[in-house]
Amino acid sequence: MQTVFEKINSTGKPLEPADLIRNYLLISNSYSEQKSLYDNYWVKIEEQIKTENISRFARDYLIMKTFNDVVNDKIYTDFKNHFESEKTAHVEILGDMLKYSKFYSWIKFESSPSNKINKCLLILNLLKTDDLYPLYLYLLEKLYDSNEAELIKMLDLLCDFMLRYRIVSPSGGGGALRAAIQRIIELYSEGYCEPTYDSLLYELSNSPTSANRYPNDEEFKDAMKNYINLSNARVLLMRIEESERYNIPVDITKVTVEHIMPQTRTEWWIDNLGGVDEAERIYETYLNCIGNLAPISQSYNSKNSNKSWDIKRENLREVQFVITSETANNDEWTEKEIIARNEDIAERAVKAVKGPSKRERPYQSKDPSSVFEAGQYDLSDLQTPMEGASVEELIYDGESIKVDSFKELFYKVCEIAYNYNKEKFADIVDKNLIHKSTSIKNTEDKDPIITTRPEFLHTAEPLLGTPYFIEGALSSMRIRVYSNQLLTEFDDLLSKFKIYLS
């Protein structure tokens, strides 16, 4: 394998993140082990997603794991730092990457075994939604085998969300969108909520900032009536067509968008629009609005696109798409007809492309860490976002217990649960009822959160006065989830706990 690395270095070109990650993951004490990792994992990853896509795959995979943005020039550094801090064996990383490479190939090449999923992925790729790839990876892995119908509903919702988002283009750029998507992955991964259509709609509709909001009907209509990118227009118009004509077989890649008032200003069209000055104004205002655009198949004779309306009208009448052929019902095509169709298509669009649900959460303040209100909450509350919160008190059965962190809060919860019923606590630990979803440390079972075996924990914290250890390396969200899971095992105990946040 060393010869492989030398060949990479001998090209004289800077190593790509994929090269550096490969070198890092294939480092081993023996040639045979190195070759085994290469043949059994890395080569298969390359076959799944193609060599040129591995750097981007590694970035999206890392974002899915860490819920943090990763810039291109730090892919390798962030990748190495994360997995070294997790103390994950390289064979475990490679095995996990191989699993996700299958889903990445489905996303990238729209090649899943499901035609319905592939249709959603095609639309999402046409809308250039690469920033959402980490979320797609997560959803495919979690739901494809267990609930494909729910997965399709969620992907279809993301098509609608991204279509509105692309057309309206809220301020904030890609960074705002990535932040919103990374937060959703974190909420799902950390147990804040289950990955379902309803939870996804709720989170998209209650984005932390206006820059990553789900555009409402009015701004969606206004945006498409002023100017719309032709690629987005194609998706939108076909979305309307299919919503109004169920089960029509349409390959959107073989559809183009026609300017009804043509892009080229011929003498006939200038006269038709009222002369040079009026034509100039109308063209500037309406050429690329949704009312002047229509889907056509690629077989449509483009030579007719600049012809006078009477000729063009008859050609459009023959187009297979009703949303296009219906334009032939107009005797003329002037500003009046474009405005009328603008309004008509906009109204049909908000019916065909699902919008947000009613906002139930205010936008966060300018302080990005402040997405909650200070005060007292039930410990059972897993719905309220508490990112960035400082926990000051754990209130048990009306008694206030001072705590300085969520980590100390979890320690106190475990201590109280132990003293409440030692036999029940022992049974919970023996059956490993409170555990992670991984089996990295405890290969025979899931990695525990509370155990008598400290070697099974990433950071073992002794529960003083007991034979038990608890996991010390947990996020505040995971602490809330595991506290709920533990206390729910005891009758009515969870209801006795509250927390005070500042």
Beta strands, then each sheet from edge to edge (+ up, - down):
strand 1: 255-259
strand 2: 293-297
strand 3: 375-378
strand 4: 391-396
strand 5: 399-402
strand 6: 450-451
strand 7: 460-462
strand 8: 469-471
strand 9: 497-501
sheet 1: 1+ 2-
sheet 2: 3+ 9- 4+ 5-
sheet 3: 6+ 8- 7+
end
